[in-house]
Amino acid sequence: MEWMRNWIMAIRFDKDENFLRAEPFMTLNGDFRRPIDLAFGEDGVMYMLEYGSVYGADNEDARLVKIEYNTANRAPLAKAFATDSVAIAQAGARSYLTSDPRMGPELSEIAGKAPLRVKFASRGTRDLDDNDRLTYQWLFDGKTVGANTPNPTYTYTQPGVYPAILKATDQSGLTATDTVMVRVGNAQPQVTVVTPDNKSFYWENKPFRYSVQVKDAEDKTLDPKKVKLYYNYNPQPSTLNKEPVMGHQVVSALETSSLGQTLVASSDCKACHTVDKVSVGPAFIAVAQRYKGQSGAVDRLAKKIITGGGGNWSKDHVMSAHPQIPPKDAEEMVKYIFSLTDAKKKQTTLPAQGSIKLKEHQADEPRGQYTLLASYTDKGGQGVGPLTSTEIITLRNAKVRTIDADAHTGFRRFGNDLTTGDHKSFILLKDVDLTNIKGLTYEYSAPDKDGEIELRIGSYAGPVISRTPFKANGGGKGPKQVKGILTKPVNGKYDLYFIIVKKEKPNNNLASLKTIQFDQ
């Protein structure tokens, strides 16, 4: 058992008690919380005592766990959702390879006026045991079986709220269920942020003009007070939140976590630190209160994270070194810790129509992102309560670093740059609005070969909308710029594939792309 890392290893020895191997124990379903002791009962069941999250505290999550080994059969895993036929059709229209995904969003809730035709799906339902077969039952009203196929379609004719239940059963009779909530009698409002401007990028000294438009099938008159528009800026977002949200999630949808918060969560920091309680190490808030505002504190603590040390808070414990963490990442972690004592910033609300001056970003924040969230809550319908719809727009810097791309296939990351890629290596930027985009400026390095940057939309095999030749620049002399133009105006959002091309050999180690700037 490992208290610090929350894992257990099964150790195997040979007949002479020599070590053979160590195997992770319950890696998929073991939610261990500082295991400190375990024993087998007379019934053959394993009992584990867990200390809980915080060292030296009366932990609410401390517990005695019972672990039983199932020698014969495991229950299946059920996954049910409703599909969006419009989104699937749009994905199919923009697909150019048979391998391109043609799947829309997986909806756990769906609403509409009667009659409502719903296509259900069970993709992801599975059994963990080899050669086990599943049977399916769909209870469209939550009570009676209406279909026995994996992906049925059903039409609801009467208003109401229905829990559509998928029941998956294996050959031994073990079952699993999942539910899709269907609300019939009230169509989802349609919320759209209309703008003559681009919906993916911001440029210096250019405001964002907008108007929130709402359509609702049941509401004869729209209440202007229920049309909301929220706005914020995040200098180091870790995610781009583009998913539709429900009513109670509207404001929280703007609160994307910072890069530093994500880095802290993915490291072993929580083994010794909590946000507001003393553990093996000091609370993060205490660290912020002591060091925040001191000259050079971010750099000093970032180095401490990497090199380790002790003595500043306790003589009994030292912090382990983390040499695997890059200095820039360590700095982001410190900035997040310092931010915990900041006054909570209220979300800015805006009128339903207007113009925003995008001036909160700084020159050293290339990943900074403005987020606008428009929402409307309707008045409800027949047997169905009010429904909320949203549209989320995220605006990023029009000069995109390739290390921040959604994928960089054929390029390896080296610090804050990408290495040179061979013929057909590509950069992928997903869901990019090309409205008003006329050209591109590439910052690149090409050691000793000329080539071309090919821009395809929708797919790796999609239509080519730009070809930009580049010349070798010696590589080590620093990046060079080259400009490209779009062959024709393109409106709307697409996945963009920037492909390095040189058909004639030798065509390895062609070029690296540092930035891609979208020009109007």
N, C-alpha and C positions, 0 to 999 in steps of 0.2 A: 504494500500500500504506500502511496505517496500523498502525504497530507497537503503539501504545497501545491501540487499540480492536479489534484483531484482525479488521479487515476490509480488503477489496480492492474498489476501484471501477474499472470499465471506463469510460474517458473517450472520448467521441466528439467529433471536430472536423469542420468543413466543409472544402471544398477549399482555403480560404485559411487553414486552421489556426485558425479561431476556434472557441471552445468551444461545443458544442451541448448536451451533457447528460452526466451521470454516472449509471452504472447499477451497482447492487450486484452483486458477482460471487460466485456459489455461496452464496447466503444460506441455502439449505435444507440443503445437505450439505457445506459448507466448515467444517471444524473447524480453523481456523487458530490457531497458537500463536506469536504474535509474528513475522510474516513480515518478513524483512529483504532478500531479493533473489529475483528470479525471472528465468528465461531460457527461450527456446525451443530445443530441440535440433534437429538436422538431421532427425529423424524427425517433427517437428511437434508433439512432446509438450512441455507446459510442466513445467519443474522449478522447485520453490520451496524456498528455504532458510528454515527456521523456527528462531528463536533459542531458544525455550522460555519457560517461564513467568516465571522470576525473572531480573531484571536483574543482570548481573555475576556470575552463578553458572554452575557446570558442570551444566547442566540435563539431567536424564534424558529429558525430552520434547523436546529439540532434535532436529531431523530434516530429512532431505531428502525432499521429497514429489514424487511423479510424478502429474501431472494430465492425463488423456487426455480429449479431447472426442469424444463419440459422436455422429456426425452422422446416424445412421440410426434407432436404436431403443434404448430404455431397458428394462431388465429390470423386470418387475412387482414389486409389493410385496405380500407375503403376510401375512395375519393370520388365525390360527386360534384358536378358543376353544370351550369347552363352555359351555352355557347352564344356568341354574338355573331349572327350570320352576316351582318353587314361588314364587320371587321374582317371576317374570314374571306369574304368576297374581295375586299380591298387588298388583302394580303396576296390572294391568288392573282389579282390583276397586275400586281407589281413583282411577281416572281418570274424569274427567267431561267432557273435551274430546277430540275426535278427534286433536288435535295433541299431547296429553299423551304423553310417552314411556312405553312399556310394556316397557322393556328391563331385564333383571336384570343382575347382575354377570357380567363376562366372565372365565371361569375358565381359567387356564393349566394347572391341575392339578385332577383330580377323583378321588375314591376312593369305593368302596362294595363291598358283598359281592356275590358272584356269584349269579344273573345280574345284570349291571349294564347298564342301558339308558342310553346317552349320546346327547344331541342336540348335534351339532357345528354351528358356524356360521363363516362366513368374512367377516362384515361388516367392512369396512375394507380388504379386499383390493382392490387397484386397479392400473391401469396408467397411467403418467404421460403416455403418448403418446395424442394424440387419435385416436379411431376405431379403437383397437386392442381386440380382443376376447380374452377370457381363457377358457381351459378349465381345469377343476378335476379333480384326482385326490386321493382320500383313501386313505392307506395306514394302516388302523386298527391293524395290528400292526407298523407301521414297515417292512414288507417288500413286501406285495402290495397291489395296488389293489383297494379294496373298494367304491368309489362314485365317480361322476363328476359329482355334483351339488354346488352350492355349500354347502348346509346339510343334510347327511344325518343319519340316526339309525342307531346301531349298537348291538347287544347283545353284550356280552362274557360268555361262559359259563364260561370257565376262569380260575382265579386266576392272577395274574401282574402284571407291570409292563409296560405297553405304551406306546411312543411313537407316538401317532396323528399322522401327518404329512399336512399339506396341501401339495400341490404345484400352484402356479399357473403356467400356460404361456401366453405370448402368441403371436401369429400368426407371429412370426419364430423361435419355438423357444426364446426366453430364458425361464428359469424362476426361481421364488422359492419358498422353503419356510418353513413355520412348524410348530411341534410343540406338541401338548397331551399332557401325561403323564397316563396313566390307570392307576390302581392298583386291581386287582380282588382281592377276598379279605379286605378289612378295611374295615369301614364307619367313616366319620369319627365320632369321639366327639361328643356333644352337650353343650356347656357353657353353663349359664345362671346368671346372677346374679339370684337371686330376692330381691325387696325389696318391702315395703309402701310404700316411698317413691318419689318421682319420680326418673326416670332421666335427666333433662336438666338440672336446676337444683339449686343449693344455696341455703339461706336461713340467715341469721344465727342462731346458737345452736341449730341443728337438726342432730342427727347423721344419718348415713346408715346405715341398718340393712340387712344383707345376709346371704345364705347362698348359697354356690356349690353348684349341683347338677349332677351329671354322669351321663350315660347312655351306655353303650357296648354295642353288640350282641354283641361277641365276648368281652369281659372279664367273666367270671362274678363275680369280686370286684374291687372298685376299690381300688387302692393309694392311701391317703390322702396319701402322700408325693409323689405325682405330681400332686396337685391344688394348683395354685399361684395365689396372688393377689398381684399387685404394685400399688403405689399411689404416685402422686407428685402434685406441684402445680407448675404452670408459670404464672408471673404474666403472661407476654406470649406466648402460643402463636401461631404463625403458621398452623397447620393443626389441624384436628380429625381425628385418626387413628381411623377407624371400620372400616377394611377388615380382613378376616380375615387372620391372619398364620400363617406356618409355624413349625415348632419353633425353628429357629435365630434367628427374628426376634422372639421373644416379648418379651425385655427391651428390645431396641432400639425396639420399637413404642411404648414409653412416652416415648422421647427425642424428642418433637416439638421442632422447631427454634423458636427464639425469634423474635419479630418483628424484633428488631435484626439477627439473623443473616440473615434473609431479605432485609432492606433492603440489607445490605452485599453479599450475593451478587448482587442485581439492579442494583447501581450499578457504577461503574467503579473501585471501590476496589482490586480485585485486579490492576489494571494496574500499580499502584505498590507494593502491600503484599501480604505473605503473612502467615500466622499466626505462623510461628516463624523466618523467614529475612529478612535484610536484602535489600531490593530497591532500587528507586528511592527509596522511603521506608522508614522503620523497620518492623520486624516489629510486628504487633499486640500480641504478648506484651510486647515492650519498651515500647510505649506504656502498656500497663496497669501494668507495673512502675514506670514513672516517675511516672504521674499518679494512679493509683488511690489513694483515701484522702485526697487533697488536697481542701480545702474549695472547693466551686464548680467542681470539675474537669469534671463532666459538662456543665454549662452552658457552660463556657469552650471545651471541645473541640468541642461541638456547633456553637458559633458559628464556630470555625475551619474545620469541615467546610463550612459554608455560604459563608463569606467567602474562604476560601483563605489562603495565607500560606506563610512559610518562615523558615529561620534557626535554628530550635530544634534541628534534627538535622543539617542540612547546609547549607552555603553554596552548593552547586552546584545544588540542585533546590528548587523551590517547589511547593506543592500547589495545584492549580487550584481555583477557587471552584465551589461547587455551589448556586447561588441557587435552583434548582428544588426542593431538598429542604426540606420544612417543618421548623421547629424541633423539633417533637415527634418526628419521624422521626429527625432527627439525634441527638437525645438517646438514642433507643433503640439506634442504631448504636453510640454511645459505651458504653452500658451492656453491650452484647454484647461489645465489645472488652475492657472491664474484667473481664467474667465469665470470660475465657479463663484467668486466673490463679487462679480459684476452685478449691478442692479438689473433685474430682469427687464429686458426691453419689450415694451408693448408693441403689438403688431399695429402697423400704420393702416388706417382705413382711408379709402379714397372714394370720391364720388363715382357714380356709374359711368360718367363720361368726362374725359379730360386729357391731360398731357402730363407725363412724369419726366422731370429732369433727373437723369441718372448720374448723380454726382457723388455717390458714397464710396465708390471703389477707389483704391490707391494703385499706384504704378507697380508696386511689388506684390500685387494680388492677382496673378494671371488666371487663377481658378475661380475668382469671385463670381457670384451669381445673384442676379435679381430674380425674385419670384413674385408673381402676381397670381392670386387665387380669387376667381369670381365665383359666387355661389348664389343660389336662389332656393328658397323653401316654399313649396306651394301650399295650398289650403287643404289638401287632402281630397279623397274621393270616396266612392261607395265602399264602405267597410274597410277602408284603408286610410291610415293616418297620413300626415304631411310627408312629402319626400323632398330631399335635397339633392340638387345636381351642382356640379362644379366644372370649371375649366381651369387648369393650372398652366401658366406660361413661365418658362425659365429662360432668362436672357444671360448668356455668357459672353465673355470677351470675344470680339470678332477675330482676334489673333489667337488661335488655338495651338497650344503646345501638343506635339504628337505623343508625348508620354502620357497625356491626359485623354487620349483617344479610347474608344470602346474596345478596340483591338489593334494590335500592330503585328500581324502575322508575317514572319520572315525577318523581323527586326528584334534584336535583343536589347533590353534596357541596360544602360550603363550610367549610373547616377541619374542625372536629370536629362539625359539624352538617349537617343537610340543609335545602335550601331548600324553600319551599312547593310543594306539588304540586297538580295540577288534579284534576278529577273522574276517578275510576278509576285514579289513581296508587296504587301498592301497595308495601308492605314484605313481603319473603319471608324466612321463617325455616324452614329445612329440618329434617326429621327431629326434631321436637320432641315429647317425651312430655307428654301432657296429663293423666296420672294424678294425681288429687288436686287438680287446678287448678280453682278455683271462679270466679275472676274475674281482671280485668286492670286495671291502672292505667296510663293513658297520660299522658305529659308532652308537651304540644303547644303550638303557637302558631298562631292563626288570625287573620289581619289584620282582615278585615271581613265575613266570611260564616260563617253557621252551616252545619253539615254533620253527617256521620255516619261513624263508623269501623265498617266491616263486616269481620268475621272469617270467612273461609271455610277449610275444611280439605281437603287432598288436591289441590286444583286451584284455579285462578283462577275456575272455574265450579262449585266444589264446594259442599257444603251450608253454609249460614250458621249458625254456632253462637253468634254474639254480634253485637248491634248497639248501638253506643254513640254517642248524639248528643253533639255538642260545640257550644259557643257561641263566637262571635268574641270575641277578647280584645285586639284592637288590635295584635297582633303584637309591636311594639317594647317592650311592657311586660314582656316576659319570658314564659317558658313557664307554662302553667296545667295543672292536673291534672284528669282526669275518669276516673271508674271505670265499668267495664263488668262484666257477669256472663255466664257461659255459660248458654245456654238449657237445657242438660241435661249431666249428667256424661259426659265422654269419656275413655276409657282407650286407651293405646297411643300410638304415634308417628305423626305426620302432618307434612306440609308445611303451613305456616300462611301465609295470604295476608291481610294487614291492608290493606284497601282504603279509600281516602278517597272518600266518596260524596256527591254533591249533584246530583240529576237535573235540577232546574230551573236554567236559565241566568239570570244568569252563574254559571258554575261553574269558573272558572279561579282559580289562586292561592288555593286553599282553605285549606290547613293544612300545617304541617310537624310530623312526629313526632320527638321527641328521644329518648325512652326508652319501652320497653314493659315493665311489671313484671307478672310472673306471680304471682298471689295464691292462697294455699291457703285 
